[in-house]
Amino acid sequence: MGQTQTLPRDASYLAFDLLPDPICVEPANGAGSRHFNTAWKRHASSLGIPDDFSKWIPIVLPPDQAEVTRALRESTAPDTTRSATFRIRYPDGQYRWFLLRIIHRAAPGCDTPSRLLILTDIHEQKRREKALFQKADIRDRMLNVSVDCIKEIATDGTLVHMNAAGCDALGVDSTSGFGMRWLDLLPPEAQAPGNAALRDAAEGQNVRFVGASQLPAQPVRHWDNMLTPLLNPDQGVEAILCVSRDVTIQREHEQRIALLLNELNHRSKNMLAIFQALIRRTVPDPTAPFVKVLEQRITSIARSQDLLIHGEWTGATVRDVVTSQTVVAGDFPATRLRIEGDPDLQFVPDTADRIGLAIYELTTNAIKYGALSNDTGTVTVSWGLQDEEDGPVFRMCWKESGGPTVTRPERRGFGSIVIEHNPRSIPGASVSCSHEPDGTVWTFSAPAENVVRCPSRLF
């Protein structure tokens, strides 16, 4: 077992002594002498064991011994290469990881085949792998605690990783290794918005869309899907993080609220109709002009309520409020009743009521006394946002021109309250109403945040 040189000692053996890895050359049949390089002999000495590798087996940790002996046994055939990883226990009780590679070849200048045993210390590599596995395990346990479906998606739309909630929701085996297309697990109606979201996320955008999923014999579940691109050091999109939140209960509540709001609207309109009937039956003369005015004001309130109900009580667009309240003017040509402003800008509910009733009163006055009382006058209703020092401001203007000469009324009645005072109850609002020779001019302004929804997106 030592250094008896029955194997030819060539230059490669001398070169082995210069290498840091322990190397042993032995006859493939196990008989005859072996060559151990300097690193091998030094290592055996530090372990306090003979050079012969067969004597090392007892200090290999028991769980790893079977793998080592199998690699030795399977490497007896010519031209074979086998490997095994194992741990060796040191005299101080600590252990280190090694990689054993066994290469079966013919010895130089000798007909007797030999095996080359190479030991490589991989303890630091194993330690780093263990640390990575621990971090991955902690990550998985953290993700699996979440009730949200959390997924890592490749830029081509295939699933890379998914937490337990996601696997349960989509009926995917957590041990499948994934690799399937995420959208193929969703209903057909989710394909178009899902593909659009994936394209945008792959281009570096944060995207959100609502989708659904349904497992066999289970109800539909609705999901709010939020896609975030994961960037590499070069700022390219490496993968996509998708967090899907179950909003099924929220969706059911919204549907129920919508149903209740429609029912409330129906009952409220019935109540307004009853008020109108009571007015006609209570006043001495149901045909008196003030009765018609009162009924029209009630109708104006009903129109505003309709708009808010259809907007699920989140507001109504300024355009819808204006057009619904000026309908009393009849079918005027566009050249006579001009409506100008952002069609997507939305009033908040309280503002929609107050401004809507003011527009109705202005329209009624224009028909009776102002620009719409003749054949040539015009009315322009315009609105917009202006960026000022204290923040965005909403401005609205009603301007008449070409009508008969208008004078300021001597008596200020309910109409004046609706047109001027009622809108001023909005925080920060200012209202002016002037009766110019050419027609009435009414202006309203207020901090945008008190009047319209999300004004900041416009700046």
C-alpha positions in Angstrom: 0.0 0.0 0.0 2.6 2.8 -0.1 5.0 3.6 -2.9 6.1 0.3 -4.5 6.4 1.3 -8.1 5.0 -1.6 -10.1 3.1 1.1 -12.1 5.3 3.0 -14.5 6.1 6.4 -13.0 5.7 8.9 -15.8 5.7 12.7 -16.0 2.0 12.9 -15.3 2.5 11.4 -11.8 5.1 14.0 -11.0 2.7 16.7 -12.3 0.0 15.3 -9.9 2.2 16.5 -7.0 1.9 20.0 -8.2 -2.0 20.0 -8.1 -3.9 21.1 -4.9 -6.5 18.3 -5.1 -5.7 14.9 -3.6 -5.2 12.4 -6.4 -4.7 8.7 -6.4 -3.8 6.3 -9.3 -4.6 2.6 -8.6 -5.0 -0.6 -10.6 -8.6 -1.0 -11.8 -8.6 -4.6 -10.5 -7.5 -3.5 -7.0 -4.2 -5.4 -7.1 -0.8 -3.9 -7.2 0.7 -0.6 -6.2 -0.9 2.8 -6.0 0.4 6.3 -6.5 -0.7 9.1 -4.2 0.2 12.7 -4.9 1.6 15.0 -2.2 -1.9 16.5 -1.5 -3.4 13.1 -1.0 -0.7 11.9 1.4 -0.8 15.2 3.4 -4.6 14.9 3.7 -4.4 11.3 4.9 -1.8 12.3 7.4 -4.0 15.1 8.8 -6.9 12.6 9.2 -4.6 10.0 10.8 -5.5 7.2 8.4 -3.6 5.2 5.7 -3.3 6.5 2.2 -5.4 3.7 0.7 -8.9 5.1 0.0 -10.6 1.9 1.0 -9.4 2.7 4.6 -11.2 6.1 4.4 -14.7 4.7 4.3 -15.1 4.4 8.1 -14.6 8.2 8.5 -17.2 8.9 5.8 -20.5 9.9 7.4 -22.7 6.8 7.4 -25.5 8.4 5.3 -23.0 9.0 2.5 -21.1 5.6 2.6 -23.5 3.8 0.3 -23.0 6.5 -2.5 -19.2 6.3 -2.2 -19.1 2.4 -2.4 -21.5 2.4 -5.3 -19.3 4.8 -7.2 -16.3 2.7 -6.6 -18.1 -0.5 -7.6 -19.5 1.0 -10.8 -16.2 2.4 -12.0 -14.5 -1.0 -12.6 -15.6 -1.1 -16.3 -13.2 0.4 -18.9 -13.8 4.0 -20.0 -16.2 4.9 -17.2 -16.4 8.0 -15.1 -18.3 8.1 -11.8 -18.7 10.7 -9.1 -20.0 11.0 -5.6 -20.3 13.7 -3.0 -19.8 12.8 0.7 -18.7 14.1 4.0 -15.6 13.2 6.0 -15.5 13.5 9.8 -12.3 15.1 11.1 -10.6 14.3 14.4 -12.1 17.5 16.0 -15.6 16.1 15.2 -16.3 18.6 12.4 -17.0 17.4 8.9 -16.2 18.7 5.4 -17.8 18.0 2.0 -15.8 16.4 -0.8 -16.5 15.5 -4.4 -15.0 12.2 -5.5 -14.4 11.7 -9.3 -13.3 8.2 -10.5 -11.9 8.0 -14.0 -11.1 4.5 -15.5 -8.3 4.6 -18.1 -5.2 2.8 -19.3 -2.0 3.7 -17.5 0.6 5.3 -19.7 3.0 2.8 -21.2 1.2 -0.1 -19.4 -1.3 -2.6 -20.5 -2.9 -2.8 -17.1 -5.9 -0.4 -16.8 -6.0 2.0 -13.9 -8.4 4.3 -12.1 -7.8 7.9 -11.3 -9.4 9.0 -8.0 -9.6 12.8 -7.6 -10.9 14.4 -4.4 -12.1 18.1 -4.4 -13.0 20.0 -1.3 -16.5 21.5 -2.0 -17.3 22.4 1.6 -17.7 26.1 0.9 -19.8 25.5 -2.1 -22.0 23.2 -0.1 -22.2 25.8 2.7 -23.3 28.4 0.2 -25.8 26.0 -1.4 -27.2 25.3 2.1 -27.5 29.0 2.8 -29.3 29.5 -0.5 -31.7 26.6 0.2 -32.4 28.0 3.6 -33.2 31.4 2.1 -35.4 29.8 -0.5 -37.1 27.7 2.1 -37.8 30.9 4.2 -39.0 32.7 1.1 -41.3 29.8 0.2 -42.7 29.6 3.8 -43.3 33.4 3.8 -45.0 33.2 0.4 -47.1 30.2 1.4 -48.4 32.1 4.4 -50.0 34.7 2.1 -53.6 34.1 1.0 -52.7 36.0 -2.2 -51.7 34.0 -5.3 -48.0 35.0 -5.8 -46.3 34.0 -9.1 -43.0 34.5 -10.8 -43.7 34.5 -14.6 -41.1 34.4 -17.4 -41.4 37.1 -20.0 -42.8 34.4 -22.4 -45.7 33.9 -20.0 -44.7 30.6 -18.5 -44.8 29.9 -14.8 -41.5 29.8 -13.0 -42.7 29.7 -9.4 -46.0 29.9 -7.5 -46.9 29.8 -3.8 -49.3 27.4 -2.2 -52.3 29.7 -2.5 -51.7 30.0 -6.3 -51.3 26.3 -6.7 -54.6 25.6 -4.8 -56.5 28.3 -6.8 -55.4 27.1 -10.2 -55.4 23.4 -9.4 -51.6 23.0 -10.1 -49.4 20.4 -8.4 -46.8 22.3 -6.4 -44.3 19.6 -7.3 -44.9 19.8 -11.0 -41.9 22.0 -11.7 -44.2 24.4 -13.4 -43.3 25.6 -17.0 -46.9 25.8 -18.2 -48.4 29.0 -19.5 -50.1 30.9 -16.8 -53.0 32.2 -18.9 -53.8 28.7 -20.2 -55.0 28.0 -16.6 -57.5 30.8 -16.8 -60.9 31.0 -18.5 -61.0 32.2 -22.2 -62.3 35.7 -21.2 -59.1 36.4 -19.3 -56.9 35.7 -22.3 -57.1 39.1 -24.0 -56.6 41.4 -20.9 -54.0 38.9 -19.6 -51.9 38.9 -22.8 -52.1 42.7 -23.0 -50.9 42.9 -19.3 -48.0 40.5 -19.9 -46.9 42.4 -23.0 -46.9 45.7 -21.0 -45.1 44.1 -18.0 -42.4 42.6 -20.3 -41.8 46.1 -21.6 -41.2 47.4 -18.0 -44.6 48.7 -17.1 -46.6 48.1 -13.9 -50.0 46.6 -15.0 -53.2 45.6 -13.4 -56.3 43.8 -14.6 -59.2 41.9 -13.2 -59.6 38.2 -14.2 -61.3 35.1 -13.0 -60.6 31.4 -12.4 -62.8 28.4 -11.9 -61.9 24.8 -10.9 -64.3 21.9 -11.7 -67.4 21.8 -9.6 -66.4 25.1 -7.8 -67.8 28.6 -8.1 -66.0 31.3 -10.1 -63.4 33.3 -8.2 -62.5 36.8 -9.2 -58.9 38.2 -9.0 -57.3 41.5 -9.0 -54.0 40.8 -10.9 -51.1 43.2 -10.3 -48.0 42.6 -12.5 -44.6 44.1 -11.7 -41.5 43.7 -13.9 -38.4 42.4 -12.2 -35.4 44.1 -13.6 -31.8 42.8 -14.0 -28.7 45.0 -13.3 -28.9 46.2 -16.9 -32.5 47.4 -16.3 -33.9 44.8 -18.6 -37.0 42.8 -17.6 -35.8 39.5 -16.3 -39.1 38.1 -15.1 -42.6 39.3 -13.9 -44.0 39.2 -10.4 -47.7 38.7 -10.4 -49.7 39.1 -7.2 -53.4 38.0 -7.6 -55.8 39.0 -4.8 -59.1 37.3 -4.4 -61.8 39.9 -4.8 -64.7 37.5 -5.1 -66.4 38.7 -1.9 -65.8 42.3 -2.8 -67.3 41.7 -6.3 -70.4 40.1 -4.7 -70.7 43.1 -2.4 -70.5 45.5 -5.3 -73.1 43.6 -7.2 -75.4 43.7 -4.1 -74.8 47.4 -3.6 -75.6 48.1 -7.2 -78.8 46.1 -6.8 -79.7 48.1 -3.7 -78.8 51.4 -5.3 -81.1 50.6 -8.2 -83.9 49.7 -5.9 -83.3 52.9 -3.9 -83.3 54.9 -7.0 -86.6 53.3 -8.1 -88.2 54.0 -4.7 -86.9 57.5 -4.6 -88.2 58.3 -8.0 -91.6 56.9 -7.0 -91.5 59.1 -3.9 -90.7 62.2 -6.1 -93.6 61.2 -8.3 -95.9 61.1 -5.3 -94.7 64.5 -4.2 -95.6 65.9 -7.7 -99.0 64.3 -7.4 -99.5 65.7 -3.9 -98.6 69.2 -5.1 -101.1 69.0 -8.0 -103.8 67.9 -5.6 -103.0 70.3 -2.8 -102.6 73.6 -4.5 -105.8 75.5 -5.5 -104.8 75.8 -9.1 -102.7 72.8 -10.4 -102.1 74.7 -13.7 -100.5 77.7 -12.0 -97.0 78.5 -13.4 -95.2 77.9 -10.1 -96.5 74.3 -10.0 -94.8 73.5 -13.3 -91.6 75.2 -12.1 -91.7 73.1 -8.9 -92.3 69.9 -10.8 -89.4 70.7 -13.2 -87.0 71.3 -10.2 -88.0 67.9 -8.8 -87.3 66.4 -12.2 -83.9 68.0 -12.2 -83.1 66.4 -8.8 -84.2 63.0 -10.2 -81.9 63.4 -13.2 -78.9 64.1 -11.0 -79.8 61.1 -8.9 -80.1 58.9 -12.0 -76.6 59.9 -13.1 -75.1 59.1 -9.6 -76.8 55.8 -9.4 -75.6 54.7 -12.8 -72.1 55.8 -11.7 -72.5 53.6 -8.6 -72.6 56.7 -6.5 -68.9 57.5 -7.3 -69.8 60.6 -9.3 -71.0 61.7 -12.7 -69.1 63.3 -15.6 -69.4 67.0 -15.9 -70.7 66.5 -19.5 -73.4 64.2 -18.4 -74.6 66.6 -15.7 -74.7 69.5 -18.1 -76.5 67.6 -20.9 -79.0 66.0 -18.5 -80.0 69.4 -17.0 -80.0 71.4 -20.3 -82.3 68.8 -21.9 -85.2 71.0 -20.8 -84.1 73.5 -23.4 -85.2 71.2 -26.1 -83.5 70.2 -29.3 -81.4 73.3 -30.0 -78.8 73.3 -32.8 -75.2 72.8 -31.6 -74.4 76.3 -32.7 -76.9 77.7 -30.1 -76.1 75.5 -27.1 -72.4 74.7 -27.0 -70.9 72.3 -24.4 -67.1 72.5 -24.2 -64.8 70.6 -21.7 -63.1 67.4 -20.8 -65.7 64.6 -21.3 -64.0 62.3 -18.8 -63.8 64.7 -15.9 -66.1 63.5 -13.1 -67.9 65.5 -10.4 -68.0 64.0 -6.9 -71.6 63.2 -5.8 -72.3 66.3 -3.7 -71.0 68.6 -6.5 -73.1 66.8 -9.1 -76.2 67.6 -7.2 -75.5 71.3 -6.5 -74.0 72.2 -9.9 -76.7 70.2 -11.7 -79.5 72.1 -10.1 -77.8 75.4 -10.9 -77.4 74.5 -14.6 -81.1 73.6 -14.7 -82.1 77.0 -13.3 -79.8 78.8 -15.7 -81.2 76.9 -18.6 -84.8 77.7 -17.5 -84.0 81.4 -17.2 -82.3 81.4 -20.6 -85.4 79.9 -22.2 -87.7 82.4 -20.5 -85.7 85.6 -20.5 -82.3 85.1 -21.9 -80.3 83.9 -24.9 -82.6 80.9 -25.7 -85.8 83.0 -25.7 -85.2 84.3 -29.2 -84.0 82.8 -32.5 -80.4 84.1 -32.5 -79.0 83.8 -29.0 -76.4 81.3 -27.9 -75.2 79.7 -24.7 -71.7 78.3 -24.1 -71.1 76.0 -21.1 -67.4 75.4 -20.6 -65.2 73.9 -17.9 -61.7 72.8 -17.2 -58.8 72.6 -14.7 -56.1 75.2 -14.1 -52.9 74.6 -12.3 -52.4 77.4 -9.7 -50.0 78.0 -6.9 -52.1 76.3 -4.3 -53.0 73.4 -6.6 -55.4 72.6 -9.4 -58.6 74.6 -9.6 -61.8 73.6 -11.3 -63.5 76.4 -13.3 -66.9 76.4 -15.0 -68.6 79.1 -17.0 -72.1 79.7 -18.3 -72.1 82.5 -20.9 -75.0 83.8 -22.9 -74.8 86.1 -25.9 -77.1 87.4 -28.6 -80.2 87.3 -26.5 -82.4 90.2 -25.5 -81.1 92.9 -23.1 -81.0 91.4 -19.6 -81.4 93.5 -16.4 -80.7 92.3 -12.9 -84.0 91.1 -11.3 -85.3 93.3 -8.5 -86.4 90.3 -6.5 -84.1 87.5 -5.7 -86.0 84.3 -5.3 -85.4 80.6 -4.9 -83.7 80.4 -8.3 -81.0 82.9 -7.2 -80.3 80.7 -4.1 -79.9 77.7 -6.3 -77.7 79.5 -8.9 -75.5 81.5 -6.5 -75.7 80.4 -2.9 -76.1 76.7 -3.1 -72.8 76.0 -5.0 -70.9 78.2 -2.5 -71.5 75.5 0.2 -68.8 73.5 -1.6 -65.5 74.1 0.5 -63.4 76.8 -1.1 -66.0 77.6 -3.8 -66.7 81.0 -5.3 -69.6 81.9 -7.6 -70.5 85.0 -9.5 -73.5 85.8 -11.6 -73.7 89.0 -13.7 -76.4 90.1 -16.1 -74.5 91.8 -18.9 -76.3 93.7 -21.7 -75.5 90.8 -24.0 -76.6 88.0 -21.6 -76.1 86.3 -18.3 -72.6 85.2 -17.3 -72.3 82.7 -14.4 -68.9 81.4 -13.2 -68.0 78.8 -10.6 -64.6 77.9 -9.3 -63.3 75.7 -6.4 -60.3 73.6 -5.5 -60.3 70.7 -7.8 -59.9 68.2 -5.0 -63.3 69.3 -3.5 -65.1 69.1 -6.9 -63.8 66.4 -9.2 -62.3 63.0 -8.9 -58.5 62.5 -9.3 -57.6 65.9 -10.6 -53.9 65.3 -10.1 -53.8 62.9 -13.1 -54.4 65.8 -15.5 -51.2 67.6 -14.6 
